[in-house]
Amino acid sequence: MRQLVACVALSALLAGCGGSGRGRAEAVCQEQADKVAAHAGSMLLHYGGGTVYPADMSYLGLRGSLRRYDRAGCPASTLGATLRRALTPRERQTLLGLLPRPSASRLHQALRTA
């Protein structure tokens, strides 16, 4: 009887977890994509002369966010869609022009998949 109760309890627990890993992963990816987009906007603001501290700081933030995004194994399409929502076509073009080639290529690839 104990084993039956334990099996039922374990089954209920595992059923309650079903699918939540995927939803959590999607939420983490979206959160990371939002951070990349925020750093991209900050970088554009800085390079446009909208702040007083060095623009390199915003680039370093963007680069770090992009690395965390990639380390999490998130899909390029989530990042691309987020950048399309957050930045105008002109801003995206300016951003890609400001970035070093590896970062620009990575974001361009993400934008193509969105």
N, C-alpha and C positions, 0 to 999 in steps of 0.2 A: 504494500500500500504506500509506504514511504517513497519507494522508487517511482511509483505512478505519479504521486503528487510532485515529486522533484522533476520528472519529465514534463509534466503539464506546465509547471512554473517556468522551466527553462524554455519550453516551446513558446510560451506567451511572451517571455522576455525577448527571445530572438525575433519573433514575429513583430514585436513593437519596434525593433531596430531595422527591420527590412526596408531598404530603399533610402534610409536616412543618410547613409554614407554618401550616396550620390548627390542628394540634395545639399548636404554640407559641403561637398567638394565644389559643387556649382556656386554655392554662396561664397566660398573662399576665393574661387577664381574671379567672381564678379567684384569682390572687395579689392582684390589685387589689381584688377583691370581699372577700377575706379581710381586707385592710387597712382597708377601709371598716367592716366588721363589728367589727374590733378597736377602731377609734376610737369606734364607736358604744357598745361596751361600756364603754370608758374614760369616755366622756361620761356615761353613766348612773351609773357609780361616782362620778364627781366631783360631779355634781348631787345625788347621794344623800348627800353629805358623807363619802364614804369616803377622801378624800385631802386633803392640805393645800394643794396649789397650785390656782390658779384654774381653774374649769371651762371658762372660755373657751378655754384652751389645747387642751383635748380637742375642743372644737367646731371650732377652726381646723384641727386635724389631720384631723377627719372631712371638713370641707369640702374640704381639699386632696386627700385621698384620692379623694373623689367626683369632683372635677374631673379628676384623672388617669385615673380609670376611664372617664369620659365621653370624654376626649381620645383614649383608646385605641380608641374605637369599640366598646366591649364591649356585649353585649346586656343589656337590663334584666332578663331572666329569670335570668341568672347571679347578678346582684346580689340580686335578690329571694329566690332560693332560698338563697343564703348567709346573708342576714339572717334568714330563717325558721329555719335550722339553728342560728344563733349566739344568737338572742334568743328569749325566751319571748313569747307573745302580749302579755302585760302589759308586758314591757320594750319591745316594738315600739311599743305604744300610748304609753307614757311618752316614748320617744324622739321620736316624731312630734309630741307635744305640746310638747316642749322646743325643737325646731328652728324657725328662721325659716320662713315659708311656702314660699319657693322650694325649700329643701332638703327640707322635709317632703313637699312635693308630689312631688318627684323620687323620694324613697324610697318613698312610698305607691304611686306608679306602678310602681316595680320590684316591690314586694310583690304587687301585683295580677297581674303577669305570671308569677309563680312558680307 
